[in-house]
């Protein structure tokens, strides 16, 4: 069964960056990867076309590092970001601009929409960045609920998210 962006019949496909990065992270978690070229070849075996330069950028964005492997060789690993580690405003802006597609105010809550399967990415970035007025998030598949602090208004928080994401117009209410 082919997934989105792939060709049936063995041809190579160009997939979206987030799909490619997901596959790279999965490959790194399943086996020792010693080089970027090895990743290019493993992706090609899965029918995904990527250059070494693209893989290099993906590894950087994933935060991949080289560590000593079980047999002494240097292998790629992607460290987990501790839950209490905060992220920069620029990282939050980048995540929101890439994944947030709509912001709506519903009484005392802010509802945010993402493409399918991406709400957790936005929720994690908000939870780690801890922007003013945001207590936390609850994520589903393509929707997240932003819990607003009593010291802030939902409209202010929605406007801030809307602005950081670079969305046109004003948040819906």
CORVENJO-V323500 format. One record per backbone hydrogen bond with DSSP energy under -0.5 kcal/mol. NH is the residue of the N-H (numbers start at 1). CO is the residue of the C=O. Records with the same first field share a line. If there is no record, write none. Layout:
# CORVENJO-V323500
NH: CO / CO
This chain:
# CORVENJO-V323500
6: 3
7: 11
10: 7
13: 47
15: 13
20: 16
21: 17
22: 18
23: 19
24: 20
25: 21
26: 22
27: 23
28: 24
29: 25
30: 26
31: 27
34: 32
39: 35
40: 36
41: 37
42: 38
43: 39
44: 40
45: 41
46: 42 / 43
47: 44
48: 43
49: 13 / 47
55: 51
56: 52
57: 53
58: 54
59: 55
60: 56
61: 57
62: 58
63: 59 / 60
64: 59
65: 77
67: 75
69: 73
72: 69
75: 67 / 73
76: 33
77: 65
79: 63 / 77
82: 80
85: 82
92: 88
93: 89
94: 90
95: 91
96: 92
97: 93
98: 94
99: 95
100: 96
101: 113
102: 113
104: 111
105: 172
106: 109
109: 106
110: 146
111: 104
112: 144
113: 102
114: 142
115: 99
118: 115 / 141
119: 141
121: 118
122: 118
123: 119
124: 120
125: 121
126: 122
127: 123
128: 124
129: 125
130: 126
134: 131
135: 133 / 147
136: 147
138: 145
140: 143
144: 112
145: 138
146: 110 / 144
147: 136 / 145
148: 108 / 146
149: 133
152: 149
157: 153
158: 154
159: 155
160: 156
161: 157
162: 158
163: 159
164: 160
165: 161
166: 162 / 163
167: 162
172: 103
